[in-house]
Amino acid sequence: MTAKNIALLAGGFTGEYEVSLKSAKNIAANLNPDKYKVYTIIVHRDNWFYELDGESFSINKNNFSLPFKGETIKFDFAFITIHGTPGEDGKIQGYLDMLSIPYNTCDATTSAITMNKAYTKAIVEGIHGLHTARSLRLFERDMHDVPNIAASLKFPLFIKPNNGGSSVGMSKVYNVAGLPDALKKAFNEDSQILVEEFIKGREFSIGIARLHGKITVLPASEIITTKDFFDYDAKYTDSTTQEITPADIPAAKMEQIAEIVTEVYLRLNCKGMVRIDFILLEQTNDFYFIEVNTTPGQSSASLIPQQVRAAGMDLMAFYGDLIDGANK
């Protein structure tokens, strides 16, 4: 059997560039070398390239091929592990669709919608058992009446970019005085932001993937941080955060959570693997949806690899299933 040529797309245009490279390194180490020949393609704004022994080879973007040492490598599949733009917001998906190259993630439409937290919440609202925090969406071009925001929502509030990942530009504010700086910080990352009421409870993250044609819900992880909330530093600074996989959730509650996240996956028309973040409200244990991540981190310490291992699954087989099942 001839090995498939896999373009492992990493990098991107955001502050999550280095995280993406770590994800790519772990994926490359866990793709079966007998079945796949992996080329890690680094995506910059001005150049997409493959590096080998200090030499750089640029991608021909007209047909997504790689001129390489006198031959032209054509790719059978693209494994996208770019967090943020252009790999998580539908741009690369649209490009690959035009070239009829299959890939591992949600399609261009779903990727674009799920990068927008407000649009995503509007679509998933109404799912049985799912709740969302009250929120306002603000646009940079508009005037921002701080007293009006304060009157509309209850403190404490989360302020976050509407299109963004890894909690960059996010703040938690306890009173009106903290709003102006928090708005400015979020608008530095995006032209539209979300102001959302704080939901107090236990925070979780759960992976879900279509494997062998069947939707599979992975074990949940509980996120316990010594910081005030799970921001970028908490995600990527080991000392501040504890991740417990599998999370301590009663079987009946886990069954209900699995039904909710499966409905989210279906309603958003997700493909491949995604990760859904949620909170179980203090005292009632009601499920509050936070967001869906369509290119979740894949470093060896990331949540999805943790959950795959907790499910007793082999990571190499898991990634192989995502590739082999992408066209089914």
Secondary structure, 3 states (H helix, E strand, C coil): CCCEEEEEEEECCCCCHHHHHHHHHHHHHCCCCCCEEEEEEEECCCCEEEEECCEEEECECCCCEEEECCEEEECCEEEECCCCCCCCCCHHHHHHHHCCCCECCCCHHHHHHHHEHHHHHHHHCCCCCEECCCEEEEECCCCCCHHHHHHHCCCCEEEEECECCCCCCCEEECCHHHHHHHHHHHHCCCCEEEEEECCCEEEEEEEEEEECCEEEECCCEEEEECCCCCCHHHHHCHHHEEEECCCCCCHHHHHHHHHHHHHHHHHCCCCCEEEEEEEEECCCCCEEEEEEECCCCCCCCCHHHHHHHHCCCCHHHHHHHHHHCCCC
